[in-house]
Amino acid sequence: MVETTLSGVAHPILEKDHASAWLGIQVLHLRPGHATIRMTLRQEMLNGFGIAHGGMIFAVADTAFALACNPVDSVDPQNGEPASITVAAGVDINFLKPAREGQIITAVAGLRSQSGRSGIYDIQVFASDADPSSAADADSPTLPPAPGELPGELIAEFRGRSRTIPKK
């Protein structure tokens, strides 16, 4: 199960998301149309140049995108299942700077526009060095960055196009 750092309740779509669990995703903040998550880059997430594999950066951005597109309150409390799901119709990513082992990668997703069943989301991905003073407390609850405060250096920009479809 993916760790949460707010409310203690995981987003329902993460309960069976083994990829996000393997990545070590921590949910920092969720609200409809928005999500902030983070993970720590491990050795097995690096490419042959010793920097973050692009697929790892893409994966954390994609997870933030999915959480922003599928708000917790869209789930039917009776059965825990949504009537519809929102999936990626397409994405673009621009890698701006490398990230390195041990850095904390934070993805901040936000809804830009929605019309009918289609939406556009922007996700910014940041890298920061782990705070040595909090290393012993790395799994403790934290809040998302304050408005206007960046959670590190911008390393990638991801734009996702979403489509809401019936759940089958």
LUMSERO-805392 format. One line per field, with one value per residue: x, y, z negated of N, C-alpha, C, CB in turn. Coordinates in Angstrom, 1 decimal, always signed. Glycine has a CB too. Layout:
BEGIN
npx = (X / ...);
npy = (Y / ...);
npz = (Z / ...);
capx = (X / ...);
capy = (Y / ...);
capz = (Z / ...);
cpx = (X / ...);
cpy = (Y / ...);
cpz = (Z / ...);
cbpx = (X / ...);
cbpy = (Y / ...);
cbpz = (Z / ...);
REM end
This chain:
BEGIN
npx = (+0.8 / +0.5 / +2.1 / +0.5 / +0.5 / -1.3 / -4.3 / -4.3 / -5.6 / -5.5 / -5.6 / -8.2 / -7.5 / -4.9 / -4.6 / -4.3 / -2.1 / +0.7 / +3.0 / +3.3 / +3.6 / +6.1 / +7.7 / +7.8 / +6.1 / +4.8 / +1.9 / +1.3 / -0.6 / -3.9 / -6.6 / -9.7 / -8.8 / -6.1 / -2.9 / -0.2 / +2.8 / +5.5 / +8.7 / +11.7 / +14.7 / +16.2 / +19.0 / +18.3 / +16.7 / +18.1 / +19.8 / +22.2 / +24.0 / +24.1 / +22.1 / +18.7 / +16.5 / +14.6 / +12.1 / +11.4 / +11.0 / +8.9 / +7.0 / +6.4 / +5.3 / +3.1 / +1.6 / +0.9 / -0.7 / -2.8 / -3.9 / -4.8 / -6.7 / -8.7 / -10.5 / -10.8 / -13.3 / -14.9 / -15.5 / -17.8 / -19.2 / -20.6 / -19.7 / -17.1 / -16.2 / -15.6 / -18.1 / -17.2 / -14.0 / -11.1 / -8.7 / -5.5 / -5.3 / -3.4 / +0.0 / +2.7 / +6.1 / +8.7 / +12.1 / +14.1 / +16.3 / +18.8 / +18.3 / +19.5 / +20.6 / +19.2 / +18.0 / +15.0 / +12.1 / +9.5 / +6.2 / +3.9 / +0.7 / -1.9 / -5.1 / -5.8 / -7.7 / -11.0 / -13.5 / -16.5 / -16.0 / -13.2 / -10.0 / -7.2 / -4.1 / -1.4 / +1.7 / +4.3 / +7.7 / +9.9 / +13.3 / +15.0 / +17.6 / +17.8 / +16.8 / +19.2 / +18.7 / +16.2 / +16.4 / +16.1 / +13.5 / +12.1 / +9.8 / +7.7 / +4.6 / +4.2 / +3.5 / +2.3 / +4.3 / +4.3 / +2.1 / +3.6 / +6.1 / +8.7 / +9.2 / +12.0 / +14.3 / +13.2 / +12.8 / +11.4 / +8.6 / +5.3 / +2.6 / -0.7 / -3.3 / -6.6 / -9.3 / -12.5 / -14.1 / -16.5 / -16.6 / -15.7);
npy = (-1.2 / +2.3 / +4.8 / +7.3 / +10.7 / +12.4 / +12.5 / +9.7 / +7.9 / +6.1 / +6.9 / +5.5 / +4.4 / +3.8 / +1.6 / -0.9 / -0.4 / -1.5 / -0.6 / +2.1 / +1.7 / +0.2 / +2.3 / +3.8 / +5.9 / +8.7 / +10.3 / +13.6 / +15.7 / +16.0 / +17.1 / +17.8 / +17.8 / +18.4 / +17.3 / +16.4 / +14.6 / +12.5 / +10.9 / +9.1 / +9.0 / +5.9 / +3.7 / +1.7 / +3.1 / +4.5 / +5.5 / +4.3 / +6.4 / +7.2 / +8.9 / +9.9 / +7.7 / +8.4 / +7.2 / +6.9 / +9.5 / +10.2 / +8.3 / +9.1 / +11.6 / +10.8 / +9.3 / +11.4 / +12.8 / +11.0 / +10.9 / +13.5 / +13.6 / +11.8 / +12.4 / +11.7 / +12.0 / +11.1 / +8.5 / +6.0 / +5.7 / +3.4 / +1.1 / +1.5 / +2.0 / +3.8 / +5.3 / +6.1 / +6.4 / +8.3 / +8.6 / +8.7 / +10.4 / +11.2 / +12.4 / +14.7 / +15.2 / +17.1 / +16.9 / +18.7 / +19.0 / +16.9 / +14.4 / +12.9 / +10.0 / +9.5 / +12.0 / +13.8 / +13.5 / +15.5 / +15.7 / +17.9 / +18.3 / +19.9 / +20.8 / +22.3 / +22.9 / +22.0 / +20.3 / +19.0 / +15.6 / +15.7 / +16.8 / +18.9 / +18.8 / +20.1 / +19.1 / +19.6 / +18.7 / +18.3 / +18.3 / +17.7 / +17.9 / +15.5 / +16.4 / +16.4 / +16.8 / +15.8 / +13.1 / +10.9 / +11.0 / +10.6 / +9.3 / +10.5 / +12.4 / +15.1 / +18.3 / +19.7 / +21.9 / +25.3 / +27.8 / +29.3 / +28.5 / +26.5 / +23.1 / +22.3 / +22.0 / +22.7 / +20.0 / +18.7 / +19.1 / +18.1 / +17.5 / +16.5 / +15.0 / +14.3 / +11.8 / +11.0 / +8.0 / +5.3 / +3.0 / -0.3);
npz = (+0.0 / +0.7 / -1.1 / -3.0 / -4.1 / -5.1 / -6.9 / -7.0 / -5.4 / -2.5 / +1.0 / +2.8 / +5.4 / +5.2 / +3.6 / +4.8 / +6.4 / +7.3 / +8.6 / +7.8 / +5.1 / +5.1 / +6.0 / +3.8 / +3.2 / +1.5 / +0.4 / +0.2 / +0.3 / +1.2 / +3.1 / +4.9 / +8.3 / +7.8 / +6.7 / +4.6 / +4.4 / +3.3 / +3.7 / +2.9 / +4.7 / +5.5 / +5.9 / +7.8 / +9.5 / +11.2 / +14.3 / +16.8 / +16.7 / +14.2 / +13.2 / +12.6 / +14.1 / +16.9 / +17.0 / +14.4 / +13.4 / +15.1 / +14.2 / +11.5 / +12.0 / +13.5 / +11.7 / +9.9 / +11.6 / +12.1 / +9.5 / +9.2 / +11.2 / +10.4 / +7.9 / +4.4 / +3.4 / +5.5 / +5.3 / +4.6 / +1.5 / +0.6 / +2.0 / +2.4 / +5.0 / +8.0 / +10.2 / +12.7 / +14.3 / +14.6 / +17.1 / +18.7 / +21.8 / +23.3 / +23.0 / +22.5 / +21.8 / +20.6 / +19.9 / +17.8 / +16.1 / +14.6 / +12.0 / +8.9 / +7.1 / +3.9 / +3.8 / +3.1 / +4.9 / +5.9 / +7.0 / +8.3 / +9.1 / +11.0 / +12.0 / +15.1 / +17.1 / +17.8 / +19.7 / +20.2 / +20.6 / +20.8 / +19.9 / +18.9 / +17.4 / +15.5 / +14.5 / +12.3 / +11.7 / +9.1 / +7.7 / +4.7 / +2.3 / -0.3 / -3.6 / -6.0 / -8.7 / -9.1 / -8.5 / -10.3 / -10.7 / -8.4 / -7.6 / -8.8 / -9.1 / -6.8 / -5.5 / -2.4 / -0.3 / -1.2 / +0.3 / +3.1 / +2.3 / +3.5 / +3.9 / +4.2 / +6.9 / +10.2 / +12.3 / +14.3 / +16.6 / +17.1 / +19.0 / +19.0 / +20.7 / +20.1 / +20.0 / +19.1 / +18.5 / +18.6 / +15.8 / +16.2);
capx = (+0.0 / +1.2 / +2.0 / -0.1 / +1.0 / -2.4 / -5.5 / -4.1 / -6.4 / -4.9 / -6.5 / -8.6 / -6.8 / -3.5 / -4.6 / -3.8 / -1.1 / +2.0 / +4.1 / +3.5 / +4.2 / +7.5 / +8.4 / +7.9 / +5.3 / +4.1 / +1.0 / +1.4 / -1.7 / -4.9 / -7.9 / -10.1 / -8.0 / -4.8 / -2.2 / +1.3 / +3.3 / +7.0 / +9.5 / +13.2 / +15.4 / +17.0 / +20.0 / +17.7 / +15.9 / +19.1 / +20.1 / +23.6 / +24.8 / +24.0 / +21.1 / +17.4 / +15.9 / +13.4 / +10.8 / +11.0 / +10.4 / +7.6 / +6.1 / +6.0 / +4.4 / +1.9 / +0.9 / +0.3 / -1.7 / -3.9 / -4.6 / -5.5 / -7.9 / -9.6 / -10.6 / -11.2 / -14.8 / -15.6 / -15.7 / -19.1 / -18.8 / -21.2 / -18.9 / -15.7 / -15.8 / -16.2 / -18.9 / -16.4 / -12.6 / -10.4 / -7.4 / -4.7 / -5.6 / -2.1 / +0.9 / +4.0 / +7.0 / +10.0 / +13.1 / +14.9 / +17.6 / +18.9 / +18.1 / +20.5 / +20.3 / +19.1 / +17.2 / +13.5 / +11.4 / +8.1 / +5.4 / +2.8 / -0.3 / -3.0 / -6.1 / -5.7 / -8.9 / -11.9 / -14.7 / -17.1 / -15.2 / -11.8 / -9.3 / -5.8 / -3.4 / +0.0 / +2.4 / +5.7 / +8.4 / +11.1 / +14.2 / +15.7 / +18.4 / +17.2 / +17.2 / +19.8 / +18.2 / +15.0 / +16.6 / +15.6 / +12.1 / +11.7 / +8.5 / +6.7 / +3.8 / +4.6 / +2.6 / +2.9 / +5.0 / +3.4 / +1.9 / +4.7 / +7.3 / +8.9 / +9.8 / +13.2 / +14.7 / +12.3 / +13.5 / +10.5 / +7.3 / +4.5 / +1.2 / -1.5 / -4.7 / -7.4 / -10.6 / -13.3 / -14.8 / -17.3 / -15.8 / -16.3);
capy = (+0.0 / +3.5 / +5.6 / +8.6 / +11.5 / +13.2 / +11.8 / +8.3 / +7.1 / +6.1 / +7.1 / +4.1 / +3.8 / +3.3 / +0.4 / -2.1 / +0.1 / -2.1 / +0.2 / +3.3 / +1.2 / +0.0 / +3.6 / +4.5 / +7.2 / +9.3 / +11.3 / +14.8 / +16.6 / +15.7 / +17.8 / +17.6 / +18.5 / +18.6 / +16.3 / +16.5 / +13.4 / +12.5 / +9.7 / +9.2 / +8.2 / +4.9 / +3.2 / +0.9 / +4.0 / +5.3 / +4.9 / +4.1 / +7.7 / +7.5 / +9.9 / +9.3 / +7.2 / +9.2 / +6.5 / +7.1 / +10.8 / +10.1 / +7.5 / +9.9 / +12.6 / +10.1 / +9.0 / +12.6 / +13.1 / +10.1 / +11.3 / +14.8 / +13.3 / +10.9 / +12.8 / +10.7 / +12.1 / +10.5 / +7.1 / +5.6 / +5.1 / +2.1 / -0.1 / +1.9 / +2.0 / +5.0 / +5.0 / +6.3 / +6.6 / +9.2 / +8.0 / +9.5 / +10.3 / +11.5 / +13.2 / +15.2 / +15.5 / +17.8 / +16.8 / +19.9 / +18.8 / +15.6 / +14.2 / +12.0 / +9.1 / +10.1 / +13.2 / +13.6 / +13.9 / +15.9 / +16.0 / +18.8 / +18.3 / +20.7 / +20.9 / +23.6 / +23.1 / +20.8 / +20.5 / +17.7 / +14.4 / +15.9 / +17.7 / +19.2 / +18.9 / +20.3 / +18.5 / +20.0 / +17.7 / +19.0 / +17.5 / +18.4 / +17.0 / +15.1 / +17.2 / +15.5 / +16.9 / +15.0 / +11.8 / +9.9 / +11.2 / +10.7 / +8.8 / +11.2 / +13.3 / +16.4 / +19.1 / +20.1 / +23.2 / +26.5 / +28.5 / +30.1 / +27.8 / +25.4 / +21.9 / +22.0 / +22.6 / +22.1 / +19.1 / +18.2 / +19.6 / +17.1 / +17.9 / +15.4 / +15.2 / +13.2 / +11.5 / +10.3 / +6.9 / +4.4 / +1.9 / -1.6);
capz = (+0.0 / +0.8 / -2.3 / -3.0 / -5.2 / -5.6 / -7.2 / -7.2 / -4.4 / -1.1 / +2.1 / +3.2 / +6.6 / +4.8 / +2.8 / +5.6 / +7.3 / +6.9 / +9.1 / +6.9 / +3.8 / +5.4 / +6.2 / +2.5 / +3.3 / +0.3 / +0.7 / -0.7 / +0.4 / +2.2 / +3.2 / +6.3 / +9.3 / +7.3 / +5.9 / +4.4 / +3.9 / +3.4 / +3.5 / +2.8 / +5.7 / +5.1 / +6.8 / +8.9 / +10.3 / +12.0 / +15.6 / +16.9 / +16.5 / +12.7 / +12.9 / +12.6 / +15.3 / +17.3 / +16.7 / +13.0 / +13.3 / +15.8 / +13.3 / +10.4 / +12.5 / +14.0 / +10.5 / +9.4 / +12.6 / +11.8 / +8.3 / +9.4 / +12.1 / +9.7 / +6.5 / +3.4 / +3.2 / +6.6 / +5.0 / +4.0 / +0.2 / +0.4 / +2.5 / +2.6 / +6.4 / +8.7 / +11.4 / +13.8 / +14.0 / +15.5 / +17.5 / +19.6 / +23.2 / +23.9 / +22.2 / +23.0 / +20.7 / +20.9 / +18.9 / +17.8 / +15.4 / +14.0 / +10.6 / +8.5 / +6.1 / +2.6 / +3.8 / +3.0 / +6.1 / +5.6 / +8.2 / +8.0 / +10.2 / +10.9 / +13.2 / +15.9 / +17.8 / +17.9 / +20.5 / +20.4 / +20.1 / +21.1 / +19.0 / +19.1 / +16.1 / +15.6 / +13.3 / +12.2 / +10.9 / +8.5 / +7.0 / +3.6 / +1.4 / -1.6 / -4.7 / -6.9 / -10.1 / -9.2 / -8.0 / -11.2 / -10.8 / -7.0 / -7.3 / -9.6 / -8.4 / -6.4 / -4.7 / -1.1 / -0.3 / -1.3 / +1.6 / +3.5 / +2.0 / +4.4 / +3.2 / +4.8 / +8.2 / +11.2 / +13.2 / +15.5 / +16.8 / +17.6 / +19.3 / +19.2 / +21.2 / +19.5 / +20.5 / +18.2 / +19.2 / +17.7 / +15.2 / +16.7);
cpx = (+0.9 / +1.0 / +1.3 / +0.5 / -0.1 / -3.5 / -5.4 / -4.8 / -5.8 / -6.0 / -6.9 / -7.9 / -5.4 / -3.5 / -4.1 / -2.7 / +0.2 / +3.1 / +4.3 / +4.0 / +5.7 / +8.3 / +8.6 / +7.1 / +4.7 / +3.2 / +1.0 / +0.2 / -2.7 / -6.1 / -8.4 / -9.3 / -6.6 / -4.2 / -0.8 / +1.8 / +4.8 / +7.5 / +10.9 / +13.8 / +16.4 / +18.0 / +19.3 / +16.8 / +16.8 / +19.4 / +21.7 / +24.5 / +24.8 / +23.1 / +19.7 / +17.0 / +14.7 / +12.1 / +10.4 / +10.4 / +9.0 / +6.6 / +5.6 / +5.0 / +3.1 / +1.0 / +0.2 / -0.9 / -3.0 / -4.7 / -5.4 / -6.8 / -9.0 / -9.8 / -11.2 / -12.8 / -15.6 / -15.9 / -17.0 / -18.8 / -19.5 / -20.4 / -17.5 / -15.2 / -16.4 / -17.1 / -18.2 / -15.0 / -12.1 / -9.0 / -6.7 / -5.1 / -4.3 / -1.3 / +2.1 / +4.8 / +8.3 / +10.9 / +14.0 / +16.2 / +17.6 / +18.6 / +19.0 / +20.0 / +20.3 / +18.2 / +15.7 / +12.9 / +9.9 / +7.4 / +4.1 / +1.9 / -1.5 / -3.8 / -5.9 / -7.0 / -9.7 / -13.1 / -15.3 / -16.3 / -13.7 / -11.2 / -7.8 / -5.2 / -2.0 / +0.6 / +3.9 / +6.4 / +9.7 / +12.0 / +14.9 / +16.5 / +17.7 / +17.7 / +17.9 / +19.3 / +16.9 / +15.1 / +16.0 / +14.1 / +11.5 / +10.3 / +7.4 / +5.9 / +4.4 / +3.5 / +3.2 / +3.5 / +3.9 / +3.2 / +3.1 / +6.0 / +7.5 / +9.6 / +11.1 / +13.4 / +13.8 / +13.2 / +12.7 / +9.2 / +6.5 / +3.1 / +0.4 / -2.9 / -5.5 / -8.7 / -11.3 / -14.2 / -15.5 / -16.4 / -16.5 / -16.1);
cpy = (+1.2 / +4.3 / +6.9 / +9.4 / +12.5 / +12.2 / +10.3 / +7.4 / +7.2 / +6.3 / +5.7 / +3.6 / +3.4 / +2.0 / -0.9 / -1.6 / -0.3 / -1.2 / +1.4 / +2.8 / +0.9 / +1.2 / +4.2 / +5.8 / +7.5 / +10.3 / +12.4 / +15.6 / +16.1 / +16.6 / +17.7 / +18.5 / +18.7 / +17.5 / +16.6 / +15.2 / +13.5 / +11.1 / +10.0 / +8.4 / +7.2 / +4.4 / +2.5 / +1.8 / +4.9 / +4.7 / +4.7 / +5.3 / +8.0 / +8.6 / +9.2 / +8.9 / +8.0 / +8.6 / +6.7 / +8.5 / +10.8 / +9.4 / +8.3 / +11.0 / +12.0 / +9.7 / +10.2 / +13.0 / +12.3 / +10.5 / +12.6 / +14.6 / +12.6 / +11.3 / +11.7 / +10.7 / +11.6 / +9.1 / +6.9 / +5.0 / +3.7 / +1.0 / +0.3 / +2.0 / +3.2 / +4.5 / +5.1 / +6.5 / +7.6 / +8.7 / +9.0 / +9.3 / +10.6 / +12.4 / +13.7 / +15.5 / +16.1 / +17.6 / +18.0 / +19.8 / +17.4 / +15.6 / +13.0 / +11.1 / +9.8 / +11.4 / +12.8 / +14.3 / +14.3 / +16.3 / +16.8 / +18.9 / +19.2 / +20.8 / +22.3 / +23.9 / +21.8 / +21.2 / +19.2 / +16.6 / +14.6 / +17.0 / +17.9 / +19.5 / +19.2 / +19.8 / +19.0 / +19.0 / +18.4 / +18.0 / +18.3 / +17.4 / +16.7 / +16.0 / +16.3 / +15.6 / +16.1 / +13.6 / +10.7 / +9.9 / +11.3 / +10.2 / +9.5 / +12.1 / +14.6 / +17.1 / +19.4 / +21.5 / +24.3 / +27.1 / +29.4 / +29.5 / +26.6 / +24.3 / +21.4 / +22.6 / +21.9 / +21.3 / +18.6 / +18.9 / +18.5 / +17.7 / +16.7 / +15.8 / +14.0 / +13.0 / +10.6 / +9.2 / +6.1 / +3.4 / +0.6 / -2.7);
cpz = (+0.0 / -0.5 / -2.1 / -4.2 / -5.7 / -6.0 / -7.4 / -6.3 / -3.0 / -0.1 / +2.6 / +4.5 / +6.3 / +4.1 / +3.5 / +6.6 / +6.8 / +7.4 / +8.2 / +5.6 / +4.0 / +5.4 / +4.8 / +2.4 / +1.9 / +0.8 / -0.3 / -0.8 / +1.5 / +2.0 / +4.6 / +7.3 / +9.0 / +6.5 / +5.7 / +3.8 / +4.0 / +3.3 / +3.4 / +3.9 / +5.1 / +6.2 / +8.0 / +9.8 / +11.2 / +13.3 / +15.6 / +16.7 / +15.0 / +12.3 / +13.0 / +14.0 / +15.7 / +17.0 / +15.3 / +12.8 / +14.0 / +14.8 / +12.2 / +10.8 / +12.9 / +12.8 / +9.9 / +10.3 / +12.3 / +10.6 / +8.4 / +10.3 / +11.4 / +8.3 / +5.7 / +3.3 / +4.4 / +6.4 / +4.2 / +2.6 / -0.1 / +0.8 / +2.7 / +4.0 / +7.1 / +9.9 / +12.7 / +13.4 / +15.0 / +15.8 / +18.4 / +21.1 / +23.9 / +22.9 / +23.0 / +21.7 / +21.3 / +19.7 / +18.9 / +17.2 / +14.8 / +12.5 / +10.2 / +7.3 / +4.7 / +2.6 / +3.7 / +4.2 / +5.7 / +6.9 / +7.7 / +9.2 / +10.0 / +12.2 / +13.8 / +16.5 / +17.9 / +18.7 / +20.8 / +19.8 / +20.3 / +20.2 / +19.4 / +17.7 / +16.3 / +14.3 / +13.4 / +11.3 / +10.4 / +7.8 / +5.9 / +2.9 / +0.2 / -2.7 / -5.8 / -8.3 / -10.2 / -8.8 / -9.0 / -11.2 / -9.4 / -6.7 / -8.1 / -8.7 / -8.0 / -5.6 / -3.4 / -1.2 / -0.5 / +0.1 / +1.9 / +3.2 / +2.8 / +3.6 / +3.8 / +6.2 / +9.3 / +12.2 / +14.4 / +15.4 / +17.6 / +17.9 / +19.7 / +19.7 / +20.8 / +20.2 / +19.4 / +18.9 / +18.1 / +17.1 / +15.7 / +15.7);
cbpx = (-1.0 / +0.7 / +3.4 / -1.6 / +2.2 / -2.8 / -6.5 / -4.5 / -7.9 / -4.2 / -5.9 / -10.0 / -6.8 / -2.8 / -6.0 / -4.9 / -1.2 / +2.1 / +3.7 / +2.2 / +3.4 / +7.7 / +7.6 / +9.3 / +4.2 / +5.2 / -0.5 / +2.6 / -1.3 / -5.4 / -7.8 / -11.6 / -8.7 / -4.7 / -2.4 / +1.6 / +2.8 / +7.6 / +9.2 / +13.7 / +16.2 / +16.2 / +21.0 / +16.9 / +15.1 / +20.4 / +19.7 / +23.9 / +24.2 / +25.4 / +21.2 / +16.3 / +15.6 / +13.5 / +11.0 / +12.3 / +11.4 / +7.7 / +6.8 / +7.1 / +5.1 / +2.3 / +1.8 / +1.3 / -1.2 / -3.4 / -3.5 / -4.6 / -7.4 / -9.2 / -11.4 / -10.6 / -15.1 / -14.8 / -14.5 / -20.0 / -19.3 / -22.5 / -19.5 / -14.8 / -16.4 / -15.0 / -20.2 / -16.9 / -11.8 / -10.4 / -7.7 / -3.2 / -6.7 / -2.2 / +1.3 / +3.8 / +7.3 / +9.8 / +13.8 / +14.1 / +17.7 / +20.3 / +16.6 / +21.7 / +21.4 / +20.4 / +17.4 / +13.0 / +11.4 / +8.1 / +5.0 / +3.2 / -0.8 / -2.6 / -7.5 / -4.6 / -8.7 / -12.3 / -14.3 / -17.4 / -15.6 / -11.6 / -9.4 / -5.5 / -3.6 / +0.3 / +2.4 / +5.9 / +8.8 / +10.5 / +15.3 / +14.7 / +19.8 / +17.4 / +16.0 / +21.3 / +17.9 / +13.9 / +18.1 / +16.1 / +11.7 / +12.7 / +8.4 / +7.4 / +2.4 / +5.9 / +2.1 / +1.7 / +5.9 / +3.9 / +0.6 / +4.6 / +7.3 / +9.8 / +8.9 / +13.3 / +16.2 / +11.6 / +14.0 / +10.4 / +7.2 / +4.4 / +1.2 / -1.7 / -4.7 / -7.7 / -10.5 / -14.3 / -13.8 / -18.5 / -15.7 / -15.7);
cbpy = (+0.0 / +4.4 / +5.8 / +8.6 / +12.3 / +14.3 / +12.0 / +7.9 / +7.5 / +4.7 / +8.0 / +4.1 / +4.9 / +4.4 / +0.1 / -2.7 / +1.7 / -3.5 / +0.7 / +4.0 / -0.1 / -0.9 / +4.5 / +4.7 / +7.0 / +9.8 / +10.7 / +15.7 / +18.0 / +14.2 / +19.3 / +17.9 / +19.8 / +19.9 / +14.8 / +17.8 / +12.2 / +13.4 / +8.7 / +8.8 / +9.2 / +3.7 / +2.3 / -0.2 / +4.9 / +5.5 / +5.9 / +3.5 / +8.8 / +7.9 / +11.2 / +10.3 / +5.6 / +9.5 / +5.1 / +6.9 / +11.8 / +9.3 / +6.3 / +10.5 / +13.3 / +8.9 / +8.4 / +13.8 / +12.8 / +8.6 / +11.4 / +15.8 / +12.6 / +9.5 / +14.1 / +10.9 / +13.5 / +10.7 / +6.5 / +4.7 / +6.1 / +2.1 / -0.6 / +0.9 / +0.7 / +5.8 / +5.8 / +7.5 / +5.3 / +10.7 / +6.7 / +9.3 / +11.3 / +12.2 / +12.4 / +16.5 / +14.2 / +19.3 / +15.4 / +21.0 / +19.9 / +15.0 / +13.9 / +12.7 / +8.0 / +10.4 / +13.9 / +14.3 / +12.9 / +17.1 / +14.7 / +20.2 / +16.8 / +22.1 / +20.7 / +23.5 / +23.7 / +20.2 / +21.3 / +17.4 / +13.1 / +16.4 / +17.3 / +20.4 / +17.6 / +21.9 / +16.9 / +21.5 / +16.4 / +20.0 / +16.9 / +19.1 / +17.6 / +13.6 / +18.0 / +15.8 / +18.4 / +15.7 / +11.5 / +10.1 / +12.5 / +9.9 / +7.3 / +12.1 / +13.5 / +16.3 / +20.3 / +20.2 / +23.4 / +27.5 / +29.3 / +31.5 / +27.4 / +25.9 / +20.8 / +20.5 / +22.4 / +23.3 / +17.9 / +16.7 / +21.0 / +15.8 / +19.0 / +14.5 / +15.3 / +13.5 / +10.7 / +11.2 / +6.0 / +3.8 / +2.0 / -1.9);
cbpz = (-1.2 / +2.0 / -2.9 / -3.1 / -4.7 / -4.6 / -6.2 / -8.6 / -4.4 / -0.8 / +3.3 / +3.5 / +7.7 / +4.0 / +2.3 / +6.3 / +7.4 / +7.4 / +10.6 / +6.8 / +3.4 / +6.6 / +7.1 / +2.1 / +4.3 / -0.7 / +0.8 / -0.3 / +0.6 / +2.1 / +2.7 / +6.4 / +9.6 / +6.5 / +6.5 / +3.4 / +4.8 / +2.3 / +4.8 / +1.4 / +6.7 / +4.5 / +6.2 / +8.3 / +9.4 / +11.2 / +16.7 / +18.3 / +17.3 / +12.3 / +13.9 / +12.0 / +15.2 / +18.8 / +17.0 / +12.1 / +14.1 / +17.1 / +12.8 / +9.6 / +13.8 / +14.8 / +9.4 / +9.3 / +14.1 / +11.7 / +7.2 / +10.1 / +13.3 / +9.9 / +6.4 / +2.1 / +3.0 / +7.9 / +4.2 / +4.8 / -0.9 / +1.2 / +3.8 / +1.9 / +7.1 / +9.3 / +11.3 / +14.7 / +14.0 / +14.9 / +18.3 / +19.4 / +23.6 / +25.2 / +20.9 / +23.9 / +19.9 / +21.3 / +19.0 / +17.1 / +14.2 / +14.3 / +10.1 / +8.2 / +6.0 / +2.0 / +5.2 / +1.7 / +7.3 / +4.6 / +9.0 / +7.5 / +10.4 / +10.6 / +12.7 / +16.9 / +19.2 / +16.6 / +21.8 / +21.9 / +20.8 / +22.6 / +17.5 / +20.1 / +15.3 / +15.7 / +13.4 / +11.7 / +11.7 / +7.4 / +8.0 / +2.7 / +1.1 / -1.9 / -5.3 / -7.0 / -10.4 / -8.4 / -7.9 / -12.6 / -11.5 / -6.2 / -7.6 / -10.7 / -9.1 / -5.6 / -5.5 / +0.0 / +0.9 / -2.3 / +1.6 / +3.0 / +0.5 / +5.6 / +3.1 / +4.9 / +8.6 / +12.0 / +12.4 / +15.4 / +17.6 / +16.7 / +20.5 / +18.0 / +22.8 / +18.0 / +21.9 / +17.3 / +19.9 / +18.3 / +13.7 / +18.0);
REM end
